[in-house]
Amino acid sequence: KNASQQGLPFETNPRVLYRGYSANCLNNSTSVMLQFVGTGLVQKAICLGEDRDLTKAEQLAAAFSSGYLSGFICGPIELAMIQQQRKGT
């Protein structure tokens, strides 16, 4: 996707095709983990210790907050992946 957006030719060499794969795996697993845990923590903070179900708006706010906060960690990992794909290091 990134190579196409940058006008780079499509490579079939596995050494070139899979550059950045480890950073991609790290980024995706970290993102899912942070969002899962973060959403739970934000939901608990919204409930303030009460044992109740969240409204749809509260669920949406917790998920949005968690996704927003995970971007601060996953954004730099995404940048590393793109740099590995472009430069091979």
C-alpha positions in Angstrom: 0.0 0.0 0.0 2.7 2.5 1.0 4.8 1.6 -2.0 1.9 2.2 -4.3 1.1 5.6 -2.7 4.7 6.7 -3.1 4.9 5.6 -6.7 7.5 2.9 -6.0 7.6 -0.3 -8.2 6.0 -3.5 -6.9 8.7 -6.0 -5.8 8.4 -9.7 -5.8 11.8 -10.3 -4.1 10.9 -11.6 -0.6 13.8 -9.7 1.0 12.2 -6.5 -0.3 8.6 -7.5 0.0 8.7 -8.4 3.7 10.8 -5.4 4.9 9.0 -3.9 7.9 7.0 -7.0 8.6 8.3 -7.3 12.2 7.4 -3.7 12.9 4.0 -4.3 11.4 3.4 -7.3 13.7 4.6 -5.3 16.7 2.4 -2.3 15.7 -0.7 -4.4 15.3 -0.3 -6.5 18.4 0.5 -3.5 20.5 -2.4 -1.5 19.1 -4.9 -4.3 19.8 -3.5 -4.9 23.3 -3.5 -1.2 24.3 -7.0 -0.6 22.9 -8.4 -3.6 24.6 -6.9 -2.8 28.0 -7.4 0.9 27.6 -11.1 0.6 26.8 -11.6 -1.5 29.9 -9.8 1.0 32.1 -11.7 4.0 30.7 -15.0 2.1 31.1 -14.1 1.5 34.8 -13.3 5.2 35.2 -16.6 6.2 33.6 -18.6 3.9 36.0 -16.7 5.3 39.1 -16.9 1.9 40.8 -20.6 1.4 40.2 -21.8 -2.0 39.0 -23.9 -0.9 36.0 -24.0 -1.2 32.2 -22.6 1.6 30.2 -24.8 3.6 27.8 -24.0 3.4 24.1 -22.5 6.9 24.2 -20.3 5.9 27.1 -19.1 2.8 25.3 -18.3 4.8 22.3 -16.4 7.4 24.3 -14.4 4.7 26.0 -13.4 3.1 22.7 -12.6 6.4 21.1 -10.5 7.5 24.0 -8.6 4.2 24.0 -7.9 4.4 20.3 -6.8 8.0 20.6 -4.4 7.2 23.4 -2.9 4.1 21.6 -2.0 6.3 18.7 0.8 8.0 20.8 2.6 4.6 21.0 1.6 3.0 17.7 2.2 6.1 15.6 6.0 6.0 16.0 6.0 2.2 15.4 4.1 2.8 12.1 6.7 5.3 11.1 9.5 2.8 11.8 7.6 0.2 9.6 7.3 2.7 6.7 10.9 3.7 7.0 12.0 0.0 7.0 9.9 -0.6 3.9 11.3 2.4 2.0 14.9 2.2 3.0 15.4 -1.4 3.9 16.9 -0.8 7.4 
